[in-house]
Amino acid sequence: MWQKWGTVNEGLTMLKTIMIGRYLSIQGQFVRTTPSGLVVVKVGNKTFMGRPVQKRHAA
């Protein structure tokens, strides 16, 4: 399964995770970043806009 995923996309798809509200996160194909800093992702035929999830380093 993982090999098929990598073969189909060949590194052309970047996934991003965004937060919508306080508790809902969505992961999808990166579309663009708005001038206000929000990120737009596409899941299927729907697009969502939200705050990007920041990477955290282990303590």
Secondary structure by P-SEA (a helix, b strand, c coil): caaaaaaaacccbbbbbbbcccccccccccccccccbbbbbbcccbbbbbbbbbbbccc
